[in-house]
């Protein structure tokens, strides 16, 4: 993975984080309106839900791009470098478990 790809991934991750916050704020806005007694078909709830859906769709689209770039860079990295030992990959080491039943 080159520096440009690293920057792209970090940038996308930051954008995803910020969009995630917007999704949550929009969701809470819809919830607050409903809990205050507004009807689901009221203009306020419909408008708030529209914003919520907009942020959700933006998040999902960016998440798809992020995952695609991540998969691409992971594949490139695995082709360039020799296979690492499990502990180097952050994977747990196999553990010998004594057999209790003989």
DAZI-V699558 format. One record per pair of residues at least 24 apart in sequence whose ideal C-beta (glycine too) atoms are under 10 Angstrom apart, sorted by the first residue. I is the first residue (numbers start at 1). J is the second residue. Records with the same first field share a line. If there is no record, write none. Layout:
I->J, J
//
This chain:
1->69, 70, 72, 73, 74, 76, 77, 80
2->73, 76
5->69, 70, 72, 73, 76, 77
6->73
8->65, 66, 69, 70, 73
9->66, 69, 70, 73
11->66
12->62, 63, 65, 66, 67, 69, 70
13->62, 66, 70
15->58, 59, 62, 63, 65, 66
16->58, 59, 62, 63, 65, 66
18->59, 62
19->55, 56, 58, 59, 60, 61, 62, 63
20->55, 59, 62, 63
21->55
22->51, 52, 54, 55, 56, 58, 59
23->51, 52, 53, 54, 55, 56, 57, 58, 59, 60
24->52, 55
25->51, 52, 55
26->50, 51, 52, 53, 54, 55, 56
27->51, 52, 55, 56
28->52
//
